[in-house]
Structure formats: structure tokens, C-alpha cells
């Protein structure tokens, strides 16, 4: 199995799913978060493509501010109370996306233990950490949809901890 090709396919699948979900939500804040997640999957795809093409070359995974950016969107949703177009029927899609993120994280951690090159080990681990962040973001979206009033009233309304 070509681990890079497999990783690229997983990232492409994630991007497609997030873009479809974004197109099917009427909530502006959630749509923006989903687009951010899709864009992150594109960046991961590009990193794996570079790793595949230049196995001997050091690969750096840039730091992202996705958690801070998402926190700002959640703060805006809380401030404006914009809870329109959030439907329980969407929860299964968010849980499906969580499953993909969890599977990706586990795969990347496993591969990090198997590759020999230290820069690639770091890249796999860093992307695994990003996938874990995506999982947490989706968890917060699910909580918002399932319990919107509780989510809004809770002073600790998000659990997006910095790593």
C-alpha cells in the first residue's frame, strides 16, 4: 500500500464531505467552519503529495490557527444568537465526519511510528494532531445542534483547548 496515496485519498474524501456539508447548511457560521475544515484537508493533501514526490526532502507542516478562528466564529454565533438553519438531521453527517477524522488521526499516528525519516514522522504526527482538532470542532458543532440553549447559556460553551 502506498501510504501517501492512501493519505491523499482520505484528505480528498474529507474535503469533498466538508464542501458538501457546507453547501447544505444555511447557517453562515457553521458554513464558514466547514469551509475552513475543507481548506485544511486540501493543505494536508498537498503536504502528502509533496511527501510522496520528494521522499528524501524534509517536509514541514505549517502551524495553523484553526482553533482560534473557529472560536471566533462560535463567539459570533453566541453573541448574535444565530441558530437558524441548524437541524438535527445534520448530526449524522457531522458524526460521519468525526469518524473520518478519528480514522485519519489513528492512521497517521501509526504511520509516524513506521516511517524512518524524522521530518516525515513529525509531519504525520502534526497532521494527526490537526485531525484531532477537527474532531473537537465537529463535537462542538454537534453539541450546538443538539442543545442550542444549553450551549448558549454555558459560560464554558466551547471546549476547543489549544494544544
SULLINJO-V738831 format. One record per residue. PSI is psi in radians with two decimals (* if undefined). NEAR is the number of other C-alpha atoms within 12 Angstrom. Layout:
psi->PSI near->NEAR
psi->PSI near->NEAR
This chain:
psi->2.32 near->7
psi->1.84 near->14
psi->-0.57 near->24
psi->-0.74 near->30
psi->-0.76 near->20
psi->-0.79 near->20
psi->-0.73 near->37
psi->-0.69 near->27
psi->-0.73 near->23
psi->-0.75 near->31
psi->-0.68 near->39
psi->-0.75 near->28
psi->-0.74 near->25
psi->-0.77 near->40
psi->-0.84 near->29
psi->-0.78 near->24
psi->-0.82 near->29
psi->-0.67 near->36
psi->-0.68 near->28
psi->-0.77 near->21
psi->-0.73 near->33
psi->-0.70 near->29
psi->-0.41 near->19
psi->0.19 near->21
psi->2.43 near->29
psi->-0.09 near->19
psi->2.06 near->27
psi->-0.79 near->23
psi->-0.84 near->32
psi->-0.70 near->41
psi->-0.77 near->28
psi->-0.68 near->28
psi->-0.77 near->34
psi->-0.65 near->39
psi->-0.69 near->30
psi->-0.75 near->31
psi->-0.72 near->45
psi->-0.77 near->33
psi->-0.62 near->26
psi->-0.68 near->34
psi->-0.62 near->37
psi->-0.75 near->27
psi->-0.71 near->26
psi->-0.75 near->41
psi->-0.83 near->29
psi->-0.65 near->26
psi->-0.79 near->32
psi->-0.61 near->34
psi->-0.76 near->24
psi->-0.70 near->24
psi->-0.70 near->31
psi->-0.73 near->22
psi->-0.48 near->16
psi->1.20 near->16
psi->-0.46 near->21
psi->-0.23 near->15
psi->2.47 near->15
psi->2.40 near->20
psi->2.23 near->27
psi->2.36 near->23
psi->2.02 near->27
psi->2.60 near->17
psi->2.61 near->16
psi->2.81 near->24
psi->0.48 near->19
psi->-0.68 near->33
psi->-0.75 near->32
psi->-0.73 near->21
psi->-0.74 near->22
psi->-0.70 near->34
psi->-0.73 near->29
psi->-0.67 near->20
psi->-0.76 near->29
psi->-0.69 near->37
psi->-0.72 near->22
psi->-0.73 near->19
psi->-0.76 near->29
psi->-0.77 near->25
psi->-0.77 near->15
psi->-0.30 near->14
psi->0.39 near->20
psi->1.67 near->23
psi->0.29 near->27
psi->2.68 near->19
psi->0.54 near->20
psi->2.07 near->30
psi->2.42 near->24
psi->-0.46 near->20
psi->-0.34 near->16
psi->-0.27 near->27
psi->-0.72 near->24
psi->-0.63 near->19
psi->-0.72 near->27
psi->-0.65 near->38
psi->-0.63 near->27
psi->-0.77 near->22
psi->-0.69 near->39
psi->-0.74 near->30
psi->-0.72 near->24
psi->-0.76 near->32
psi->-0.74 near->39
psi->-0.78 near->28
psi->-0.74 near->23
psi->-0.81 near->38
psi->-0.84 near->29
psi->-0.74 near->23
psi->-0.79 near->27
psi->-0.64 near->36
psi->-0.70 near->27
psi->-0.80 near->17
psi->-0.59 near->29
psi->-0.61 near->26
psi->-0.36 near->18
psi->-0.49 near->17
psi->2.63 near->22
psi->-0.64 near->14
psi->2.24 near->20
psi->-0.67 near->20
psi->-0.61 near->22
psi->-0.63 near->33
psi->-0.84 near->26
psi->-0.72 near->26
psi->-0.82 near->31
psi->-0.75 near->38
psi->-0.70 near->29
psi->-0.69 near->29
psi->-0.63 near->41
psi->-0.72 near->32
psi->-0.68 near->31
psi->-0.74 near->36
psi->-0.63 near->38
psi->-0.69 near->34
psi->-0.70 near->33
psi->-0.70 near->43
psi->-0.80 near->32
psi->-0.68 near->32
psi->-0.80 near->37
psi->-0.65 near->40
psi->-0.72 near->31
psi->-0.66 near->34
psi->-0.76 near->42
psi->-0.79 near->29
psi->-0.70 near->28
psi->-0.76 near->37
psi->-0.74 near->30
psi->-0.65 near->22
psi->1.17 near->21
psi->-0.74 near->26
psi->-0.77 near->17
psi->-0.70 near->16
psi->-0.76 near->26
psi->-0.64 near->26
psi->-0.36 near->15
psi->2.11 near->15
psi->-0.43 near->12
psi->1.01 near->16
psi->-0.18 near->25
psi->2.67 near->31
psi->0.85 near->25
psi->1.46 near->26
psi->2.46 near->18
psi->2.54 near->19
psi->* near->16
